[in-house]
Amino acid sequence: MKSAIRAASFIGVSLLSLSVPAFAQEAPGEDETVSANEIVVQARRKDESAQDVPVVVQAVTSEDIAKLNLRKFEDVTSVVPGLSMGANANGIGVTATVRGVNYDVNVSGNNGTIQFYQNDVPVAAGLLFNALFDVGQIEVLRGPQGTLKGRSAPSGSITVYTRRPNLSEVGGNADITVNDLHGFNTKAALNIPVIADKLGVRIAGVVAEGRGNDVRDIVNPQMPSDKTKGLRASIRANPLDDMLMLDFAYQVVKRDTIQFGQQESVNQVVTSAAASPVTIFAKNRQSAIGTPQTNNQLFQTYDWQAKLNLAGQSLTYVGGYSRQHLASFAPSDTGSVFAVDSSGGVEFGQPTDTVSHNSSHEVRLQNVDRIGGIFDYVVGALWAKGDSDTLFKSVTGIAIAPPFSTPARLVNVVLTPIARFGENSEQSYFANLTAHLGDRLELSGGIRSITYKDNSGLAVSGVVNPLFNRNFTEKKTVYQAAVKYNVTDDVMVYASTGTSWRPSTVAIGGPTGGVSARQASFLATGPETSESYEAGIKTSLLDRRVTFNLTGYYQKFQNYPYRASSGIYAIDRTNSAGGTVTPFNYVSGVPVDVKGFEAELAFRPNDNISLSTILAYSKGRIKDGTIPCLDLNNDGAPDIVSAPPTLAQLEADVGANNIDQCTVAFNSNLAPSWSGTVQGEYNVPLSDSMNGYLRGLFTWKGNSVNDPVNAFDDVKSYGLLNMYAGVRAPDGQWEVSLYGKNITNTFRVLNRSNGPAVTTLRGGIPLGGPVTSSGPLSTSNYYGIGVTEPREFGINLRLAFGSR
């Protein structure tokens, strides 16, 4: 803790103790055309009040990020109900849920249900999850997107706008947080106008360190850690007095983590189960695996933009390039059979090394002055391409098993190299036209024509496997249409409809040989399509001190790529004629219906008190979709799994098909249907040079029914309460706050593995004896689990000067 404080203090002093301002909100655009009390968004490619846009948009401003101490990108979910996000344990991509469907990078790659952007450049989601610093605004748009910018996405988009240089005033900021969980986070920025009103630069950085999930292993004394360093350099040029604006930014982020997978003794859930060697309670935050998951990630990104305003029109070019290098090691002995051996240095696990590149170029032309007093338009084109090469190694453990050795000992680990390679490209053209008919009625519509190409494959030990070869071109046109009517100056109603599309998908990592036709049908899907319908009302009342918004929607998907949260047991005949029982997350294209609503209410009775609440409901259901399953009793419904089936059981059930299939109607995602937030703040002047404040944030999650075949992973509703108290300068030049997150120490197990953890390997006889295939060697006495974050107390210091 002392070292963290010293490091944070040193960095803060060395960067002149600058700070993110407490009050300043930086809108993404340059035109200030709305009241200072309103939030400006770029949802329709122009600066507008969020209350005037006929779409559900939640803006997380720089003020929100600072005052709520949001240090990780996934912290955004605490203020945006209905949105769930989290980085995958292997560091490759993320899982995100909004409006009833998941984005699973292991199936969808970069073609997510949600499209992520940084400064309007489409980016891989993982890029944003490693650092959150010097951000002006985050915009979360719900519903189908794609006829105004970027890429088509069925459920929404999330755009991060970083701060751009101020051309007229020197300034800077620093934000230092130290907490009681042995962590610190220091962010700082310095802004310098090199040539007044013509050229400016901005340098921003972050250094953060903590213990991540803070799970300790009962065998391995190694401490978990999470270390992040990031730097961003931005340049802005205005050579022709706002006629031409040029922006460029370079960002590099390095993150290294060492984490143990959290476990819980089975007999703490199933009372009849045998006792584990060491009893672990869920609240202990412990592991018995012996080997940590390690991730080393390096992200380098460039984005640039040129905007030319001429003759009442605006021509914008946005480009970007990113490179990601992800190296990880995932332990294979999750059954804790060889915890002593692995903690002693025997690396029994899967190493993965991924290098990917993504680039995009977009050109947009739109009007600045309304044409004929009626029309606004946006037309444009996008060219994007990406490539990714992943080298991972299939792991086979060679063990001396009882009766030759008690306990079993790990003799050797055989690694089979598997290379996944691929490249894809998208070329699309889009257009959107809005007609303002009188002062109150507005009609808009847009289309996008997409051509998508994919060329990818898989090689095992240097031999390309034809099962996973993909070389195709797919084309699709999507549309959106909306009507907006201002009933009064303070009440607006709207309705919209639209379609979306995503390309075919493939699941990589399952069996690579001896695959049946039925198994092959669950390794890939065709393209996904959807239709969406939405209607809402937005109101601003009592001189805009009260706002109330309500939206309802319905969306119908065809061929949605559904992937079970836990593996489906099937026969893997890759390496053995007899086969082994192996779980894998197969994928299937299914029909899904989604319905829900979102409601927002904000009240500011005076300048000292503000209150707001958001409530979201979303229900996504698979409608008679055929999915892979385990159905040993042949009743047509997936079995609730408590232990892996034996090879004999599966052979008798599925024979040469290797896998079961079922027709189901259940939830399409694991997120709770209901969620909400409540925020409040009270501030009062303490003197001419100091204000005091007290604020709170309550985030609520409703009951969730997780994996339908897992009897022990459902989650009861819960709420997390964060509180903040502090003092600040009226002009935002400094602020000191004490905070507590999850101050009631609310605890929930959020996910639990489908059955006890299993170590799969091969058993042998010592001294060169025969090696025989035996499938799972041991089912452990532990579940793998994930839980809510622990209670955290900390102090935050923010200082600022000039343009900040």
N, C-alpha and C positions, 0 to 999 in steps of 0.2 A: 504494500500500500504506500509506504514512504517513497519507494522508487518511482511509483506512478505519479505521486504528487510532485516530486522533484522534476521528473521529465516534463510534466504538464507545465510547471512553473517556468522552467527553462525555455521551452518553446514559446510560451506566451510572452515572456520578456524579450526574447530575441526577435520576435515579430512585432515589437512595439505595443504589445497588449491591445491589439485591435479587436473589434467585436462586431458580430452581426447585430444590426440595429433591432431594437425591440419592437418598433412600430412600423418601420418602412416596409411597404409592399411594392415589389417590383413586377409590374405587368409585363407580359411577353412582348408587346408591341411598343411603338413609340408615340402613338397618338393618344392623348389624354382627352377622350370625348365623353366621359361619364363622370358622375359625381365621385368625389374622393372617398366616400363611404362605401362605394360599391367595388366589387371584384371584377377586374377586366380579364377577359379570356379571349383566346384565339380559336375557338371551336369552329368558326366558319371562315377562317383565314382573314379575319379583320378584327380590330379591337372592338369588343362589345361588352356591355354589362352581362354578367352571367344570367341575370333575370330576364334579359331580352332574347335569349337564345332558345329556340324550340328544340331543345335536347337536354337530357339530364347531364349536367356537368358539375363536378365537385372540384374546386380549386384549393389546393393546399399551398398557401402563400409562404413567402420567406418569414413572415411574422409568425405563422402557425408553427413552422419548423423550429424557430428559435424559442418561442414561448412554451412549447410542449416538449422541448428537448428530444426531437426526433433525430436520432443518430444513425439509424439504419433505414434503408429504403422500405423494408417490410413494415416499419413502424407506421407507414402511411395507412395501413389497414385499421389502425386504432381510431382513425377519424373518418374513414370511408366505409360505412356499413355495407355488407354484401360483397365486399372485396376481400379475398383471402390470397395471400402470397407467401411463399417461402422458398429459400434456396434448397436444392437437393443436397443430400448428405455427401454425394460424390463431387460436389462443386460444379457439376455440369448442368447448367440451366436451372430452371425454377419450375415450381408448380403454382399455378394461379387459378383462382375461381372467381367468376362474376356472372351474375344472372343465370345461375343454374347449371353451368357447364365448366369443366376443367380445361386448363391449358397444361398439357403434359409434354414436356420437351422430349421425353424418351420415345414418344410416338409422333408428335407434330413437328419436331425440329424447330426451325425458326418460324413456322407457319402457325402461329398461335391463335387461340380464340380471342386473345387480347394482343394488340400490336403495341410494342414499346418504341418510344422515340426519345432521342436526346437532341434538343435544338432542331426539331423537325426532321432529323435523320433517323430512318428506321434502324433499330439496333437489336441485337440479341439481348434477351431479358437479363441474362446473367451479368452483363456489363454494368447494369444499374444497381445490382444487389451487393456490391462490394464497398461502396462508399457513398455518402450523402454529404456534400459540402458545397458551399457557395452557390446555392440554388436560389433562383428568383421565384419560381413557381412550378408546381406540379399540377397538371390538369388531367382529371379522370373523366373520360367521356364514356357513357354507357349506350349500348345498342350498336347496330351495324355501322361500320365506318368505311370510308374509302373513296367517296366521290369528290372529295375536296383536297386530299393530299395523301401521300404515302401509299400504304398497302391496304388491301381489303382485309377486314377483320369482322367476324360475326358478332362478337359480344362487347366490343369497346376498344378504347385505346388509352394509353397512359403516356403523357408527354412531360419530360423534364426539361425545363428551360434554365440553363445556367446563367449566372449574371454576366452581362457584357460590360466592357469598359465604359466608364463615364469620360467624355471628351473634354469636360470643362473644369473639373475640380479634382484635386488630389484627395485621396481618402483611403480608408481601410477598416478592417475589423478583425477581431479575434474572438473565439468562443471556446472556453475551456471548461470541461466537465470532469469531475473526479467522483467515483462512487465507492460504496462499501463492498463491492464485489471484485475488488482488485483490478478495476478498470479505469482507464482515462481516455478522453477523446479531446483532441485539440484541433480546431479549424481556424484558418486565418486567410486573409486576402489583403492585397495592396493594389490600389488603383492609381495609375500615373497618366495624366494627359501629356503626351510627348510634344505634340503641337496643338495648341489650344483650339478646340472645336474641330480639329481635323484628324488627329491621330492619337489613339490612346492604347495603353496596355494594362492588363490586369493579371496578377499572379495570385493563385489560390492554392492552398494545400491542406492536407489532413494527415494527422498521425494518431492512430488509435490502437489500444491494446486492452485485452481482457482475457477472460477464461471461457468465452463462448458459452456452451450449455452447462459448464461447470460440473460435468459428470466425472467422478473419480472411479478408478478401477480398483477392485479389492485385491488384485494380484500385482499389477504393474503400478509402481509409485510415480510414474511420469505425470506431470501436471498438464492439464489441457490448456491450450492457448489459442488466441485469435489476434493476429497482428496485421494491421493495415497501414499502408503509406500511399498517399496519392498527391499528385501535382497537376494543376491545370494552368496553362498559359493562354490568354485570349488577347486578340488584337482587333481593334475596330478602326476603320478609316472612313471619313466623310469628306472626300476631296472636292465634291461639287455642291456643297451646301444643301444636303438632304436630297439632291437629285440622284446621287449614287451612294449607297451605303455598303461597305464591305466588312465582313466578319470572318474571323478564323480562330479556331481553338484546337489546342493539342492537350490531351489528357493521358496520363499514365497512372495506373493503380496496381499495386502489388499487395496480395493478401495471402497469408500463410496461416493455416489452422491445423491444430492437433486436437481431435475430439474422440471421446469414447462413446460408443453407442449405449444409451441408457437401457437398463434391464430391470425386471421385477420377477420375484419368485412366483412360479405358477401357483403354488399352494396358497398364495395370498388372494387369488381370484377363484380358483377351483379348490375348495377346502379338502376334497378327497384326494387331491394329487399328492404325490410323494414330496417330502421335504427336499429342498435344494441343499447342496453342501454348505453354502453360506446363505442365510436368509437375507434377501434384499427387498425392502419395502419401496414402493413407488416414490415416496417422498424423500428417500435417501439420496437420490440422484447418484446412483452407483452403477457399475458395470462389472461383469465377471468374464468378459471376453479376453482380456489380457493384451490385446493389440488395438491401438487407436486407428481411427480413420484420419489420414493426413491429406491435405489439399494444398497445393501451391499454384496460385493463379496470378497471371500477368495479363493486364488489359491495356492496350494502346489504341487510342482513338483520335481521329482527326475529323473535324467538321468545318465546313466553310459555306458562306452564303454571300451572294451578291444581289442587291435589290436596286433596280433602276426605275425611277418615277419620271415619266415623260408623257406629255400630252394627255393628262388625265388617266393614264394607265400605269400599271405597275408590273414589271417583269422581274421574276425572282428565280434565281438558280440556287439550289441547295445540294451540296455534295457531302459525302462522308466516306471514311474508310476506317476499318477496325481490324485489329489482330488480337486473337486470344490464344494464350497457351495455358493449358490446364493439365497439371500432373497430380495424380491422386493414387492413394493406396487404400483399398477396402479390405478389411479382414474377412477371411472365409470361415474362420472357426467361431461363428456366432453361437454354436452350441456349447462353447466353453470346454471342449474336450481336452485341448492342449494349452490351456491358459498359462501353465507354468513354462512350457516350451516356448510359446510365442512371446511371453513377456521377457524371456531370457535371450531373445534376439532372433529366433527362427521366424522368418517372414512367411507366414502362411496366409496369403491374401492375393487379391487381384490388383496389379498395377495398371494404370490407364494413363495414356499420354495423348492429349488432343491439341491440335493446332488448327485454327480456323481463321478465315479471312472473309470479310464482308465489305462490299462497297455499293454505293448507290448514287444516282444522279437524278435530280428532279428539276423540271422547268415548269413554272406556272406563270400564266398571264391573267391578270384580273384588272377590273376597273378600280380607279380611285374615286372619280366623280361618277355619280349614278347616271346611266345612259338614258337620255330622254326623261329623266326624273322618275323612271320606272324600274330599270333593269340593273341588276348586279350579276356579274358572271365570274367564273373561274374555269380556265381550261389548262390542261397540263399533261405531262408525260413523265413516267418513271422508268428508269432502267436500274435494275438491281441484280447483283450476283453474289454468290457466296460459295466457298468450298471449305470442306472440313475433312481432316485426316485423323483418325483415331486408331491408336495401337493399344490394344489391351490383351491380356494374356489369360486364357482359360486355365484355371488352377486345378490340379489334381494332387491331393495329398497322399503320400505313401506312409502307412502307419503299421506299427507292431501292435496288434490288438490282443486282448485276452483270448486264450489262456497263456499266450507267450509273454505278455507283459501286462501287469496290472499295477497302476492304471495304464491305459493305452499311451504309447509314445509316438511322436511324429519323427519319422526317419528321414523323409525327403519330400520335396515339393517339386512337381513337374509343371512347367509353364508352357502352354501351347500358344504361340503368337497368333493373334487374330487381328487383321487390319480392316477397318471400315473406311472406305474412301467415297467421296461424293462431291458433286458440284451442282449448283442449280442457278437458274437465272429467271428473272421476271421482266417482262416488258409490258407496260400498261399505259393506256391513255384514258384520261378522265375529263369530264365536263360537268359543270353545275350552273344552273341559271335560276335566279330569284327575281320574281316580279312583285313589285310593291304597288298594289292596286288601291289607290287612295291612301289615307293616313293610317288605316287599321288592318287591312287585309294583305297577307303576303303568301305567295305560292312559290314553291321551290322544287326542283327536281334535278337529279344527276345520274350519270351513268359512268361505268368504268369497263373498259375492254381489257382483258388480261390474257397474256400468253405466258405460260409457265413451262420451263424445261428442267428435267432432272436426269442426271446420269450418276449412278452410284452403284456400289457393290461391296462385297465382303470376300476377303481372302483368308483362308486358314492354312497356316504353315506355308504361306507363299502361293497357295493354289486357290484361284478364284472359284467361289461357290456359286453356281448358276442360280440357285434358289433365291439369292438375294440381289441378283442383277436387276437394275432398274434403268431404263433408258426410254423416256417418254416425253411427249409434249401434250399439254392440256390447255384448252382455251375455254374462256367463260366470260360472259358479260353480266354485270350486276347493276342494280339501280337503286335509287332512293328517291322518295317524294314526300313532301310535307306541306301542310297548310297551317298558317299561324294567323290568329285574329286577336287584336287588342280590343277587348270589350270596353275597357276604359284605359286611361293612362296608367293605371296601376294593376290591371287584371288582364292577363294574356292566356289564351287557350290554344292548344295546338294538337295536331295529329300527324302521324308519319307512318310510312311503310317502307320496307326495303328488303333486298335480298343480299346474300353473301355467298362466298365460295372459298374453299381451301383445297389444295391439291391432295392427291393420294398419299397415303402414309405407309410406313413399314416399321415393324418392331424388330430391333436388332438386339441380339444377346441370347436368343434361345437356341434350340438344337440346330446344328449345322449339317446334320446328315441323318439318313434313315427316316426322313420326315414323310408322314402320310399326307394324302390329299386334304384330309380334314384339318390336320395341323397347319398345312400350308395356307389354308383359307383364313387362319387366325394369326398369320404373320404379317398381313398387309390388308389395307382397305382401299376402296376407290375414293374419288373426290367427294367432299362434303358440300352440301348446299343447305341454305336455310331461307325462310321467309319470316319477316318480323312485322308486328303491328303495335303501335304505341299511341297513347293519348295522354295529355296532361294539362295542368293549369299552373301558372305562376302568378303570384300576387305580391304586391308591395303596398302596405297599408300604414295609416297613421304617420304620414310624412316619412315613409320608408323606415320606420322604427320596427315594424313587424313585417316579416316575409313568410309566406306559406306556399309551398310547392308540392304538388301531388302528381305522380305519373303511374300509369298502369301499362303493362305490356304483355304480349304473347309472341312466342317465337317457336317455329317448327323446323327441326333439323332432319335431314335425311343423310344417312351414312356418317353419322357422328362417330369419330374413332374412340370407342370406349375401351378403357384399360383398367382392369380390376386393381384395386389398391394392394392386394396381396396376390402372390403367385398362384397359378392354377396347376395342380399336379397332373403331370402327363408322363408318358414313357419316352425317354430320350434314348434313341438307338444310335447316337453318333459314334460312340467308341466301343460299343459292345453289342454283339448279336442278340444277347438276351435282354439288353436294355436296363436302364436304371430309372427310378422314380425321381423326377426333378421338377421343382416348381419354377414357373416362368410367367411373367406378365404378358400373356398373349393379348392381341388387340382384335376388335371386331367392329365393323361398321353397323350402327344401329339407328333406328328412328328415335328421336327425342322431342318431347314437347316441354316447353318452358313457359311458365306464367308467373307474374309477380307484380309488385308495386314498390315505389320508393316515395317517401314523404319527408319533407324538410320544414322545420319551423324555427324561426329566429326572432328574438325579441330584445330590443334595447330600450328599456324604459327611460333611461337617462344616460348621460355621458360616463357614468361610473359603473353601470351594471350592464352586462350582456349575457344572454342565455340563448342556447340553441340546441336542437335535437334533430336527429335523423333516424328514421326507421325504415328498414328494408326487408322485403319478403320475396323469396324466389324459390320456386319449386321446379326442378328439372326431373322428368321421368322418362325412362326408356319405355317405349310403347311396343311390346311384343317383339323385342329384338333377340336375335340368336347370338349367344355368347358362348365362349368356352367355359366349361365348368367341371366339377367333380360330382357325379351322380351315381354312386354305387348302388343305391336302392332303386334306381330306374323309375322314379316317380315324376321325372321331367323337371324337377326343381333342383337348384344347386344344393348340395349337402352342406350342412354347417360342420366345418372341419375342426376337430380337436386334436388330431394327430395325422401324420402323413399315411396314406394308404401303402400297403405292401405291393411289390411288383406282381405277386400272384393275384391280388384283388383287382388290380387294374387290368391285367391281362384277361381275366375272366369277364371284366365289364366292357372293355373297349376293343380288345383284340388288336388287329392290325391298324385300326384307326388311331391308336395311341392316345386319344384324348376324347373326353365327353363333350357334348354340347347341349344347351338348354335354351328354351324360349322364355324370356323373363319380362317382367314389368316392375322395375324398381328404380330407385334414385340414380340419377346420372352422375352425381358428384357427392363428395363427403362433407361439404360445408353445411352449416346449419341453415335451415330455411329462413329463420328469423334472426335479425341482428339489428343493433342500434347503438347510437352514441348520445350522450348528453354532455354539453360543455357549459361552463359558467365562469364568469370573472367579475370580481369586484375590485375596483381601484379607487384610491382616495389620496389627495394631496397631503403629504406630511409636513412639507415646508415649501418655500419657493423653489428649492433646488432638488426636491426629492418627492417621489410618489411611492406609495406602498400598494401592494396588490395581493389578492388571494384568488387562485383559479383552480378549477377541477375539471377532470375529464373522466367520464365513466363510459366504458365500452362493454356492451352486453352481447353475448352469443346465446342463441336459443338451443334447444335440444337438437342433436344431430344423430341420425342413423347412419353409421359408417358402412363398412363392408357388409352386405347382407348375409354372407356366409361365415361371418365372424361373430360369435355369440358374446364376445367380451370387449368390443371396441366402441360401443355407442357412448355418446358423451351427453351428460346432463347439462342444462343451461348454467351459465355462470357469468359473472361480471368482474371486470378489473377496474379499480379506482386509482387514478393518479391525482396527486395534489401538488400544488406549487405555491410558494409564498416568497415574496422578496421585495426589494426596493430598487428603484431605477430613477434615472434622470428624466425630467419631462421631455427633453429633446432626444432621448435614446442614446446618449453618448456613453452611458455605462448602466449596467444592471447586475445585481447579485441576487441569486435565488437559491433556495433550498427546495428540494423536491423529493417526493416518494412515489415510486411506481409500484402498482399492485400492493398498495399499503395495507390491505386487509390480508395479504398473503393467501389469496384464493388459489386453490390447487385443483387441477383436473388432469387426468390422463387423457390426452387428446387422440392418441392412436395406440393400438396394441397389435402386435403381430398375430397373424392367423395361425394359432398353434404355437407351441414352444419352438425356440430356435433350434435349428438342425445343422449339424456339420456333415457335409457330404464329401466322402473321399473313398479311397480304396484300402482294403485291409490286406496284410501280407504276412508271410512267415519270415523270420530273420534269417540271416546268412544266405541270402539269395534264393529263398524258397519261392514257390509259385505265388503270383499275385492274382487275386480273384476280385471280380466286380461285386460289390456288396451294397451299393446305394448308400443311403444315410447310415453312417456308422453309429450315430448316437443322437437321440432326441434329448435335449437338455431339460433342466428344471427351471428355465427362465424364459419369460416373454421379452421381446424387444418392445420398448414403449417410447412415446414422446409426451412431454408434459408442458404445462404452462410455465412461463418464465418466473423465476423467483422474485420475491420482494427486493426492491432496490431503493436505497437512499443515496442522495448525492448532493453536490453543490455545483452551481454553474455560475461562471463569471463571463460577462460580455462587455467589451469596451469598443468604442468606435470613434472615428473622427472623419471630417470632411464628407466626401460623397459616399463613403462606406462600401 
